[in-house]
Amino acid sequence: MNDNRERVFVFDVACLPIHITTEAY
């Protein structure tokens, strides 16, 4: 379960810049 939570956290952090870039455009 800990590994799954870490994986989701990494995915969220990777998606964060994408959302910011989309909003910028």
C-alpha positions as CSV (number, residue, x, y, z in Angstrom):
1,M,0.0,0.0,0.0
2,N,2.9,2.4,0.8
3,D,4.4,1.8,-2.6
4,N,1.0,2.6,-4.3
5,R,0.7,5.8,-2.3
6,E,4.2,6.8,-3.3
7,R,3.4,6.1,-7.0
8,V,0.3,8.3,-6.8
9,F,2.3,11.1,-5.2
10,V,4.9,11.0,-8.0
11,F,2.2,10.9,-10.6
12,D,0.5,14.0,-9.0
13,V,3.8,15.9,-8.9
14,A,4.4,15.0,-12.5
15,C,1.0,16.2,-13.5
16,L,1.2,19.5,-11.6
17,P,3.5,21.2,-14.0
18,I,1.4,20.0,-16.9
19,H,-1.7,21.6,-15.4
20,I,0.1,24.9,-14.9
21,T,1.4,24.8,-18.5
22,T,-2.1,24.2,-19.8
23,E,-3.5,27.0,-17.7
24,A,-0.7,29.3,-19.0
25,Y,-1.6,28.5,-22.6
